[in-house]
Amino acid sequence: MTQTGGFAGRTSSVLVKGDGSWTRLDGNAKPVGRGQLTPEALERLRSALRAADFAHLPRVSKSGTPVYDGFEYTIVHGGFEVVTADGSVPPALQDVLSALPPSEGQ
């Protein structure tokens, strides 16, 4: 997942591997954090990804009304890429976003 925007216009990404290990990248794709999801957190993420049904989500889901200083999210999973933004995140993707490790330092 890559998150861009916000008040400062930042870009950051979180890459999660199948074993639950994750790497946080800054806007220059430089690793700035690593971690491991607990088995429970990994199952929560897997469940959210299955429920989201990426094959049937719109590729781009943005509302006509921008959320100033909001974020845009690009999520890649299972060969599909979807883009959404604050104020228009489909419910299925809200669960995915909340199950991911934070995209900024904790």
C-alpha positions in Angstrom: 0.0 0.0 0.0 1.3 3.4 -0.9 -0.1 6.5 0.8 0.3 10.0 -0.6 -0.9 13.4 0.3 -1.8 14.8 3.6 -1.0 18.2 4.9 2.7 17.9 4.1 2.3 16.0 0.8 4.2 12.9 2.0 4.5 9.6 0.3 5.1 6.4 2.2 4.6 2.7 1.5 4.1 -0.5 3.5 5.0 -3.9 1.9 3.7 -7.0 3.6 5.0 -10.4 2.7 3.0 -13.6 3.0 4.7 -14.6 6.2 3.5 -11.3 7.9 6.9 -9.6 7.8 6.6 -6.0 6.7 8.8 -3.1 5.5 7.9 0.6 5.6 9.4 2.7 2.8 9.8 6.5 2.6 9.0 8.5 -0.5 12.3 7.6 -2.0 11.7 3.8 -1.5 14.3 3.8 1.3 13.4 1.3 4.1 12.6 3.2 7.3 11.0 0.5 9.4 10.4 -3.2 9.6 8.3 -5.5 11.7 6.3 -8.7 11.9 2.5 -9.0 12.2 1.3 -11.3 14.9 -0.5 -14.4 13.7 -3.8 -12.9 14.6 -3.0 -9.6 12.8 -1.9 -11.5 9.7 -5.1 -13.5 9.7 -7.1 -10.3 10.1 -5.3 -8.8 7.0 -5.7 -12.0 5.0 -9.4 -12.1 5.9 -9.9 -8.4 4.9 -8.1 -9.0 1.6 -10.3 -11.9 0.8 -13.4 -10.0 1.7 -12.4 -7.0 -0.4 -12.6 -9.1 -3.6 -10.0 -7.1 -5.5 -11.1 -8.6 -8.8 -14.5 -6.8 -8.5 -13.4 -3.5 -7.0 -13.3 -0.4 -9.2 -9.7 0.3 -10.3 -10.2 4.0 -9.2 -12.6 5.0 -6.5 -12.5 8.7 -5.8 -15.4 11.0 -4.9 -16.1 14.2 -6.8 -15.5 16.2 -3.7 -11.8 16.3 -2.6 -10.8 16.0 1.0 -8.3 18.7 1.4 -5.1 17.5 3.1 -6.5 14.0 2.7 -4.6 10.9 1.6 -4.7 8.8 -1.6 -4.1 5.1 -1.3 -2.8 2.7 -3.9 -3.2 -0.9 -2.9 -1.8 -3.8 -4.8 -2.9 -7.4 -4.1 -3.3 -10.6 -6.1 -2.3 -9.0 -9.4 -4.8 -6.1 -9.0 -4.2 -2.5 -8.2 -6.8 -0.1 -6.8 -6.6 3.6 -6.0 -8.9 5.3 -3.6 -8.8 8.5 -1.4 -10.1 9.7 1.9 -13.8 10.4 1.6 -14.3 7.7 -1.0 -12.7 4.5 0.4 -15.0 1.6 -0.3 -16.1 -0.2 2.9 -14.3 -3.4 1.8 -11.0 -1.4 1.6 -11.5 0.3 4.9 -10.9 -3.1 6.6 -7.8 -3.7 4.6 -6.4 -0.3 5.4 -7.0 -0.7 9.1 -5.4 -4.2 9.1 -2.2 -3.0 7.5 0.8 -1.8 9.6 1.1 2.0 9.8 2.6 3.7 6.8 4.4 6.2 9.0 6.7 5.6 12.0 5.2 4.3 15.2 
